C-alpha cells in the first residue's frame, strides 16, 4: 500500500472516472466567454478612425505640439533684442548746505555767520534707445531740469527758478567684434532652425504614434481571430468527446478514449481563456493610444476592428524606398538644421576672437530760461550745443574663454556632420530591413497557408480512419492540435505582413500620405 494503488485498483479508478465522464454534461465547456456582459459597451472602429483619434487626443502628441509652439516663442524672444526701449525717470532732490564763504551774487562780499543755502532740483529724463542689427546702439535723451534756491539768497541769481534743458543723441558702432548684420542675427537664425527642428520632431512623433496605433490595431485583429481559432479547436474537441461518449456507452470504444477527449477539451478551454485575456489586453493598449480620458478609460469598452488585413503583395522597390526615406524622414531635416546651427555658432565664436573696436559719436543741444517754454525755445535755437567722437579699443589678455569656446564650436560642427552621416546610414539599414521583412512575411503567408491546407486534409483523413476504427482518439486530437497550430501560424503571418507594411511606411515617413493628412 505504501507504493500506491495496485493494477486492479488503478483500473477501477479509471473506470469510475470514465463512467463520470460519460454521464457529465459537456455544456460547461461550451460557454461563450467572448460575449459582452451588460456592463460592457461594444464599439466598432476602423484603422483610419483610430489614427485620427490618436492624433487628436494622444498625450505624446499634445506634449510635442506644445514644445513646438514654445520654439516659435524663442524666435520672438531673440528678435526682441532689437526692439526699442523707452524710459522715463523723474527725480526730486533738495539739498540744504551751510555756507562758510561768500557766494558771488548771493551773499555779497562778506559772510559774518553760517548761512543756510537751500537748493531744490526737479529733473525728468526721457530716454529712448535701440540696438541695431549692425551691432550698434542708438540713444536719444532729453532731460529738462528745474533748479531753485531759497528766496533770501535769490536776488543775485539771474534765473530763480532756473530751467535748463538738454537734448543729446549718441551712436555707438562696433567695427570688429560683434559687428555686422550676420553676426547679430546669429541667435535669431539659430532659434528659427530650432523651430524647424522641433516641427520635424513633432512630425516624427506623429509618425511614431500612427505606427504604434497600426501595430496595436493589427495585434487586436490577431487576438480576435486567434480566439476564433481556439474556439474552433474547442468545438472540434467537444464534438469528438460527445462522439466518444456515445461509442463508449455502446461498448465500441474504450473509456481511455473518452478521458483523452475530456483532457483535450479542458486544455482547449484554457487556450480560449488565455486568448480572450489577450483580446482585452490589446483593447486596453489601443485605447491608451487613443487617450479617451480617465472617466472613459474606467469603462469597459469592447473594440471591434472593421479593417481586415491584406494578403496580396504590394510592389516594392528597394532603391525607391531608400530615396523616399532620405527625402522624407524628419531625422534628416533635423540633422541638416543642426549642422546649420553649428556653423552659425562657430562663425559667431570666431568673431568673438576679435578685439573690441567701436566708434562713438554724440551731439547735443542745451538751453536755459526762467520757465520751461523759454528754456525749450533756447534748447532748440542752436546757440548752445556740444558734439564729439571717439574710439574704444579693448582686448582681454590671453582671451582664453573666446579661444576655448571657438574650439568647442568647431568640435560641435564636426559632430553635427558626423551625426548626419550616421542618420543616413541608420535610415538606409532600417529601410533595407523593413523591405526584407515585408518580403519574408508575405512568403510566410504562402507557406503557412499550404501547411494549414495540408493539416486540414490530414485531420479529415484521420477522422475518417477513426470512424471506421482504423485510428485512435489520440491521433485525431493530435491532428486537431496541428490544424489549430497551422491556422494560428497562418494568421500570425498575415498580421505580421500587415505590421511589416506599416513598419515600412514608418521607415519611409509616408504614413501620413496613406491617410491623406497634412500637418499645419
PLY file of the C-alpha trace (Angstrom):
ply
format ascii 1.0
element vertex 520
property float x
property float y
property float z
element edge 519
property int vertex1
property int vertex2
end_header
0.00 0.00 0.00
2.96 2.30 0.60
3.84 2.25 -3.12
0.37 3.35 -4.31
-2.59 1.62 -5.95
-2.19 -1.81 -7.41
-3.13 -2.53 -11.00
-6.71 -3.66 -10.23
-7.31 -0.60 -8.11
-5.95 1.77 -10.81
-8.15 0.09 -13.41
-11.15 0.57 -11.14
-10.30 4.27 -10.68
-10.04 4.75 -14.45
-13.38 3.02 -14.95
-15.06 5.24 -12.33
-13.59 8.34 -13.92
-14.73 7.14 -17.30
-18.25 6.49 -16.05
-18.35 10.01 -14.59
-17.13 11.48 -17.86
-19.78 9.51 -19.77
-22.51 10.99 -17.59
-21.09 14.51 -17.08
-22.71 17.23 -19.21
-20.50 18.89 -21.79
-22.29 22.27 -21.87
-19.94 23.75 -19.23
-17.08 23.62 -21.76
-19.06 25.41 -24.43
-19.68 28.71 -22.62
-19.25 31.72 -24.93
-16.84 33.75 -22.83
-16.36 36.31 -25.61
-19.96 37.53 -25.39
-20.04 41.02 -23.79
-21.79 41.44 -20.46
-24.42 44.07 -19.73
-21.81 46.40 -18.21
-19.69 46.33 -21.37
-20.12 48.55 -24.41
-19.39 47.45 -27.95
-17.74 49.88 -30.35
-16.63 49.37 -33.93
-13.54 51.20 -35.08
-11.67 51.42 -38.36
-7.95 51.91 -38.70
-8.46 55.43 -40.08
-10.72 56.38 -37.16
-8.15 55.06 -34.69
-5.42 57.10 -36.40
-7.46 60.33 -36.32
-8.44 59.86 -32.67
-4.82 59.24 -31.72
-3.68 62.43 -33.46
-6.39 64.44 -31.73
-6.07 63.13 -28.19
-2.77 61.30 -27.72
-0.80 62.76 -24.80
2.60 62.41 -26.51
1.23 64.37 -29.47
-0.06 67.12 -27.16
3.29 67.41 -25.36
5.21 67.58 -28.62
2.77 70.16 -30.02
3.30 72.44 -27.02
7.07 72.08 -27.29
6.89 73.04 -30.96
4.92 76.18 -30.11
7.45 77.14 -27.43
10.21 77.06 -30.06
8.27 79.64 -32.06
8.26 81.86 -28.97
12.07 81.57 -28.84
12.28 83.28 -32.25
10.32 86.28 -30.98
12.50 86.40 -27.86
15.66 86.66 -29.97
14.12 89.21 -32.34
13.04 91.29 -29.35
16.72 92.09 -28.64
16.39 94.75 -31.37
13.18 96.28 -30.04
13.49 99.93 -28.92
13.38 100.74 -25.23
11.93 103.88 -23.72
12.28 105.01 -20.13
11.11 107.99 -18.12
12.85 108.88 -14.88
11.66 111.66 -12.59
13.64 112.84 -9.57
13.34 115.45 -6.86
16.37 116.46 -4.85
16.57 119.04 -2.07
19.94 119.98 -0.64
20.43 122.33 2.33
24.13 123.18 2.81
25.87 125.51 5.28
27.81 128.31 3.59
31.18 129.13 5.14
32.33 131.56 2.46
30.58 134.17 0.32
28.81 133.14 -2.84
29.00 135.72 -5.59
25.58 137.05 -6.41
24.01 135.63 -3.28
25.72 136.69 -0.05
27.73 139.67 -1.14
31.39 140.03 -0.33
31.30 139.30 3.40
29.89 136.43 5.38
29.66 137.06 9.13
27.86 133.88 10.06
26.95 130.47 8.70
24.27 130.93 6.08
21.71 128.35 5.05
21.89 127.53 1.28
18.72 125.66 0.22
18.55 124.19 -3.32
15.70 122.27 -4.95
16.10 120.27 -8.16
13.29 118.76 -10.22
14.55 116.56 -13.05
12.78 114.46 -15.66
14.80 112.26 -18.01
13.22 110.76 -21.11
15.46 108.19 -22.75
14.89 106.12 -25.91
17.41 103.60 -27.19
17.59 100.64 -29.52
20.08 98.02 -30.61
20.82 97.94 -34.32
21.12 94.76 -36.39
24.60 96.00 -37.30
25.65 95.59 -33.66
25.48 99.28 -32.83
23.35 101.21 -30.39
21.43 104.46 -30.79
20.43 106.51 -27.75
18.44 109.74 -27.56
17.93 111.54 -24.27
16.07 114.67 -23.16
16.27 115.89 -19.55
14.59 119.17 -18.57
15.57 120.35 -15.07
14.15 122.97 -12.70
16.54 124.41 -10.11
15.67 126.88 -7.35
17.35 128.33 -4.21
15.98 129.92 -1.03
14.48 133.35 -1.58
16.70 135.31 0.82
19.71 134.41 -1.36
18.00 134.53 -4.73
18.35 138.26 -5.52
21.71 137.86 -7.18
20.65 134.87 -9.35
19.77 135.57 -12.97
17.01 132.94 -13.04
15.38 131.64 -9.89
13.93 129.22 -10.52
16.11 128.35 -13.48
15.01 125.91 -16.21
17.58 124.02 -18.22
17.05 121.54 -21.00
19.47 119.09 -22.52
18.90 117.06 -25.67
21.54 114.52 -26.69
21.88 111.95 -29.44
24.63 109.30 -29.38
25.62 106.39 -31.62
27.99 103.51 -30.92
29.01 101.09 -33.68
31.42 98.13 -33.29
33.92 97.74 -36.12
35.40 94.29 -35.33
33.84 92.19 -32.57
30.01 91.96 -32.74
29.98 93.98 -35.98
27.73 93.15 -38.90
24.16 92.03 -39.57
25.07 88.35 -39.99
26.79 88.14 -36.60
23.99 89.89 -34.76
21.31 87.76 -36.44
23.05 84.54 -35.35
20.76 83.65 -32.47
17.63 84.61 -34.39
18.64 82.16 -37.13
19.51 79.52 -34.53
16.07 79.96 -32.94
14.48 79.64 -36.39
16.43 76.43 -37.01
15.39 75.09 -33.63
11.76 75.80 -34.51
12.13 73.89 -37.78
13.85 71.04 -35.93
11.06 70.91 -33.36
8.49 70.92 -36.14
10.10 67.80 -37.58
10.43 66.30 -34.11
6.68 66.80 -33.86
6.20 65.16 -37.26
8.39 62.25 -36.17
6.29 61.86 -33.02
3.12 61.86 -35.13
4.54 59.14 -37.37
5.57 57.11 -34.34
2.12 57.37 -32.77
0.44 56.39 -36.05
2.77 53.42 -36.41
2.02 52.36 -32.83
-1.71 52.62 -33.50
-1.39 50.46 -36.61
0.77 47.86 -34.83
-1.71 47.63 -31.92
-4.69 47.59 -34.27
-3.35 44.56 -36.15
-2.45 42.85 -32.89
-6.06 43.33 -31.78
-7.21 41.81 -35.09
-4.86 38.89 -34.47
-6.12 38.39 -30.92
-9.76 38.30 -32.03
-9.03 35.89 -34.85
-6.93 33.74 -32.53
-9.94 33.39 -30.24
-11.92 32.07 -33.19
-9.18 29.52 -33.87
-9.15 28.49 -30.21
-12.96 28.25 -30.14
-12.96 26.14 -33.31
-10.41 23.80 -31.75
-12.53 23.63 -28.60
-15.67 22.89 -30.61
-13.90 20.11 -32.51
-12.71 18.58 -29.23
-16.21 18.81 -27.74
-17.73 17.12 -30.80
-15.14 14.35 -30.57
-15.86 13.99 -26.84
-19.60 13.68 -27.47
-19.00 11.07 -30.18
-16.64 9.08 -27.94
-19.16 9.08 -25.10
-21.83 7.69 -27.37
-19.47 5.00 -28.63
-18.25 4.21 -25.12
-21.84 3.75 -23.91
-22.41 1.48 -26.88
-19.33 -0.51 -25.90
-17.43 0.11 -29.14
-14.85 2.48 -27.64
-12.72 2.36 -24.52
-13.02 4.69 -21.58
-9.43 5.84 -22.18
-10.52 7.49 -25.46
-13.20 9.38 -23.56
-10.66 10.55 -20.98
-8.29 11.71 -23.69
-11.05 13.74 -25.35
-12.07 15.14 -21.96
-8.50 16.26 -21.22
-8.25 17.88 -24.66
-11.46 19.84 -24.05
-10.14 21.11 -20.71
-6.85 22.14 -22.30
-8.59 24.00 -25.11
-10.90 25.81 -22.73
-7.75 27.17 -21.13
-6.49 28.29 -24.54
-9.76 30.15 -25.17
-9.49 31.86 -21.77
-5.92 32.97 -22.48
-6.89 34.17 -25.96
-9.80 36.18 -24.54
-7.48 37.83 -22.00
-5.14 38.75 -24.83
-8.03 40.49 -26.61
-8.77 42.62 -23.56
-5.08 43.45 -23.15
-4.83 44.57 -26.78
-8.03 46.61 -26.45
-6.56 48.45 -23.47
-3.30 49.04 -25.34
-5.15 50.56 -28.30
-7.44 52.66 -26.11
-4.40 54.03 -24.26
-3.01 55.33 -27.54
-6.37 56.97 -28.30
-6.40 58.61 -24.83
-10.17 58.65 -24.26
-9.93 60.39 -20.87
-9.86 58.89 -17.39
-13.64 58.62 -16.98
-13.98 56.87 -20.32
-10.94 54.70 -19.63
-12.54 53.39 -16.46
-15.40 51.95 -18.50
-15.20 48.58 -20.21
-15.41 49.02 -23.97
-15.10 46.11 -26.39
-13.48 47.29 -29.62
-14.35 45.56 -32.88
-11.87 46.29 -35.71
-13.55 46.92 -39.06
-10.49 46.68 -41.31
-9.34 43.27 -42.49
-5.63 42.62 -43.09
-4.46 42.48 -46.69
-2.88 39.34 -48.10
-1.64 40.50 -51.52
1.90 41.56 -52.32
2.49 45.26 -52.88
5.03 46.41 -55.45
8.33 47.18 -53.73
11.49 48.88 -54.96
14.36 49.00 -52.52
16.07 51.94 -54.20
12.86 53.97 -54.39
12.12 53.19 -50.75
15.59 54.37 -49.70
15.36 57.57 -51.74
11.91 58.31 -50.33
13.14 57.77 -46.79
16.18 60.02 -47.29
13.90 62.72 -48.64
11.02 62.36 -46.16
12.47 61.25 -42.84
12.31 64.03 -40.21
15.68 62.99 -38.78
17.42 64.08 -41.99
15.98 67.58 -41.81
16.80 67.76 -38.11
20.42 66.77 -38.72
20.80 69.30 -41.57
19.36 72.11 -39.47
21.66 71.16 -36.60
24.61 71.47 -38.98
23.45 74.96 -39.97
23.09 75.96 -36.32
26.53 74.56 -35.53
28.06 76.59 -38.37
26.31 79.72 -37.11
27.65 79.11 -33.60
31.14 78.52 -34.98
31.06 81.74 -37.04
29.89 83.71 -34.03
32.59 82.18 -31.84
35.23 83.07 -34.45
34.03 86.67 -34.37
34.40 86.74 -30.60
38.15 86.17 -31.03
38.49 89.72 -32.40
39.26 92.72 -30.20
36.60 95.26 -29.40
36.91 98.37 -31.54
33.97 100.74 -31.55
33.40 104.23 -32.88
31.31 106.57 -30.78
29.67 109.83 -31.70
27.48 112.24 -29.78
25.77 115.59 -30.39
23.69 117.66 -28.00
21.74 120.87 -27.52
21.24 122.84 -24.29
19.07 125.73 -23.18
18.46 127.94 -20.15
15.45 130.06 -19.23
13.22 131.37 -16.49
10.40 128.95 -17.37
10.03 125.71 -19.28
8.84 127.30 -22.54
11.70 129.78 -22.57
14.26 127.05 -21.85
12.75 124.79 -24.53
12.92 127.57 -27.16
16.58 128.26 -26.39
17.24 124.50 -26.30
16.39 124.20 -30.00
17.79 127.56 -31.07
21.15 126.02 -31.86
23.07 128.65 -29.92
24.28 126.21 -27.28
25.49 122.79 -28.37
28.12 120.12 -27.96
29.45 117.31 -30.11
32.20 114.77 -30.01
33.54 111.49 -31.35
35.89 108.81 -30.16
37.19 105.27 -30.45
37.04 102.49 -27.90
39.51 99.60 -28.04
39.75 96.66 -25.66
41.15 93.12 -25.77
41.38 90.61 -22.92
44.92 89.37 -22.43
45.13 85.72 -23.39
41.46 85.66 -24.48
41.27 82.06 -23.27
37.50 81.99 -22.90
36.86 83.01 -26.52
39.52 80.61 -27.84
38.13 77.67 -25.87
34.58 78.48 -26.99
35.68 78.59 -30.64
37.44 75.22 -30.32
34.32 73.77 -28.72
32.11 75.09 -31.54
34.42 73.55 -34.13
34.08 70.14 -32.49
30.30 70.53 -32.29
30.17 71.34 -36.02
32.16 68.21 -36.84
29.89 66.13 -34.61
26.82 67.55 -36.37
28.20 66.46 -39.75
29.04 63.01 -38.39
25.54 62.76 -36.95
24.00 63.42 -40.36
26.11 60.67 -41.92
25.14 58.29 -39.09
21.44 59.12 -39.51
21.63 58.41 -43.23
23.31 55.04 -42.57
20.69 54.04 -39.98
17.86 55.04 -42.30
19.27 53.01 -45.19
19.76 49.95 -42.99
16.29 50.39 -41.48
14.64 50.57 -44.90
16.54 47.54 -46.16
15.47 45.52 -43.12
11.86 46.71 -43.46
11.73 45.67 -47.15
13.17 42.25 -46.31
10.63 41.83 -43.54
7.75 42.60 -45.92
9.04 40.11 -48.48
9.70 37.42 -45.86
6.33 37.80 -44.14
4.50 37.59 -47.48
6.31 34.32 -48.23
5.33 33.13 -44.76
1.67 33.66 -45.71
2.08 31.35 -48.69
3.93 28.65 -46.75
1.65 28.75 -43.69
-1.42 28.63 -45.94
-0.06 25.48 -47.58
0.69 23.98 -44.16
-2.84 24.80 -42.99
-4.42 23.15 -46.05
-2.32 20.03 -45.51
-3.28 19.97 -41.82
-6.96 20.14 -42.78
-6.55 17.22 -45.17
-4.64 15.18 -42.60
-7.29 15.80 -39.95
-10.10 14.89 -42.33
-8.32 11.67 -43.30
-7.65 10.73 -39.69
-11.26 11.42 -38.72
-12.41 9.04 -41.46
-9.97 6.43 -40.22
-11.31 6.85 -36.67
-14.86 6.49 -37.93
-14.09 3.09 -39.43
-11.98 2.02 -36.44
-8.53 2.34 -38.08
-7.26 5.19 -35.85
-7.40 6.34 -32.22
-8.66 9.38 -30.39
-5.09 10.46 -29.57
-4.17 10.67 -33.26
-7.27 12.70 -34.08
-6.60 15.06 -31.16
-3.00 15.48 -32.32
-4.15 16.38 -35.83
-6.73 18.80 -34.40
-3.95 20.45 -32.43
-1.75 20.55 -35.53
-4.55 22.20 -37.51
-5.10 24.84 -34.81
-1.35 25.49 -34.77
-1.28 25.79 -38.56
-4.25 28.16 -38.52
-2.57 30.25 -35.84
0.68 30.32 -37.84
-1.15 31.49 -40.96
-2.98 34.16 -39.01
0.29 35.25 -37.41
1.97 35.51 -40.81
-0.89 37.62 -42.24
-0.86 40.02 -39.30
2.94 40.21 -39.31
2.81 41.04 -43.03
0.45 43.96 -42.38
2.60 45.11 -39.48
5.65 44.88 -41.75
3.91 47.10 -44.31
3.16 49.59 -41.56
6.77 49.48 -40.43
7.98 50.09 -43.99
5.72 53.13 -44.29
7.15 54.38 -40.98
10.69 53.86 -42.23
9.88 55.86 -45.36
7.97 58.50 -43.32
4.98 58.22 -45.68
2.36 57.08 -43.16
0.57 60.44 -43.30
0.25 60.18 -47.07
-1.74 56.96 -46.76
-4.31 58.76 -44.60
-4.17 61.91 -46.79
-3.20 64.00 -43.77
-1.04 67.12 -43.64
0.50 68.79 -40.61
-0.11 72.54 -40.44
0 1
1 2
2 3
3 4
4 5
5 6
6 7
7 8
8 9
9 10
10 11
11 12
12 13
13 14
14 15
15 16
16 17
17 18
18 19
19 20
20 21
21 22
22 23
23 24
24 25
25 26
26 27
27 28
28 29
29 30
30 31
31 32
32 33
33 34
34 35
35 36
36 37
37 38
38 39
39 40
40 41
41 42
42 43
43 44
44 45
45 46
46 47
47 48
48 49
49 50
50 51
51 52
52 53
53 54
54 55
55 56
56 57
57 58
58 59
59 60
60 61
61 62
62 63
63 64
64 65
65 66
66 67
67 68
68 69
69 70
70 71
71 72
72 73
73 74
74 75
75 76
76 77
77 78
78 79
79 80
80 81
81 82
82 83
83 84
84 85
85 86
86 87
87 88
88 89
89 90
90 91
91 92
92 93
93 94
94 95
95 96
96 97
97 98
98 99
99 100
100 101
101 102
102 103
103 104
104 105
105 106
106 107
107 108
108 109
109 110
110 111
111 112
112 113
113 114
114 115
115 116
116 117
117 118
118 119
119 120
120 121
121 122
122 123
123 124
124 125
125 126
126 127
127 128
128 129
129 130
130 131
131 132
132 133
133 134
134 135
135 136
136 137
137 138
138 139
139 140
140 141
141 142
142 143
143 144
144 145
145 146
146 147
147 148
148 149
149 150
150 151
151 152
152 153
153 154
154 155
155 156
156 157
157 158
158 159
159 160
160 161
161 162
162 163
163 164
164 165
165 166
166 167
167 168
168 169
169 170
170 171
171 172
172 173
173 174
174 175
175 176
176 177
177 178
178 179
179 180
180 181
181 182
182 183
183 184
184 185
185 186
186 187
187 188
188 189
189 190
190 191
191 192
192 193
193 194
194 195
195 196
196 197
197 198
198 199
199 200
200 201
201 202
202 203
203 204
204 205
205 206
206 207
207 208
208 209
209 210
210 211
211 212
212 213
213 214
214 215
215 216
216 217
217 218
218 219
219 220
220 221
221 222
222 223
223 224
224 225
225 226
226 227
227 228
228 229
229 230
230 231
231 232
232 233
233 234
234 235
235 236
236 237
237 238
238 239
239 240
240 241
241 242
242 243
243 244
244 245
245 246
246 247
247 248
248 249
249 250
250 251
251 252
252 253
253 254
254 255
255 256
256 257
257 258
258 259
259 260
260 261
261 262
262 263
263 264
264 265
265 266
266 267
267 268
268 269
269 270
270 271
271 272
272 273
273 274
274 275
275 276
276 277
277 278
278 279
279 280
280 281
281 282
282 283
283 284
284 285
285 286
286 287
287 288
288 289
289 290
290 291
291 292
292 293
293 294
294 295
295 296
296 297
297 298
298 299
299 300
300 301
301 302
302 303
303 304
304 305
305 306
306 307
307 308
308 309
309 310
310 311
311 312
312 313
313 314
314 315
315 316
316 317
317 318
318 319
319 320
320 321
321 322
322 323
323 324
324 325
325 326
326 327
327 328
328 329
329 330
330 331
331 332
332 333
333 334
334 335
335 336
336 337
337 338
338 339
339 340
340 341
341 342
342 343
343 344
344 345
345 346
346 347
347 348
348 349
349 350
350 351
351 352
352 353
353 354
354 355
355 356
356 357
357 358
358 359
359 360
360 361
361 362
362 363
363 364
364 365
365 366
366 367
367 368
368 369
369 370
370 371
371 372
372 373
373 374
374 375
375 376
376 377
377 378
378 379
379 380
380 381
381 382
382 383
383 384
384 385
385 386
386 387
387 388
388 389
389 390
390 391
391 392
392 393
393 394
394 395
395 396
396 397
397 398
398 399
399 400
400 401
401 402
402 403
403 404
404 405
405 406
406 407
407 408
408 409
409 410
410 411
411 412
412 413
413 414
414 415
415 416
416 417
417 418
418 419
419 420
420 421
421 422
422 423
423 424
424 425
425 426
426 427
427 428
428 429
429 430
430 431
431 432
432 433
433 434
434 435
435 436
436 437
437 438
438 439
439 440
440 441
441 442
442 443
443 444
444 445
445 446
446 447
447 448
448 449
449 450
450 451
451 452
452 453
453 454
454 455
455 456
456 457
457 458
458 459
459 460
460 461
461 462
462 463
463 464
464 465
465 466
466 467
467 468
468 469
469 470
470 471
471 472
472 473
473 474
474 475
475 476
476 477
477 478
478 479
479 480
480 481
481 482
482 483
483 484
484 485
485 486
486 487
487 488
488 489
489 490
490 491
491 492
492 493
493 494
494 495
495 496
496 497
497 498
498 499
499 500
500 501
501 502
502 503
503 504
504 505
505 506
506 507
507 508
508 509
509 510
510 511
511 512
512 513
513 514
514 515
515 516
516 517
517 518
518 519
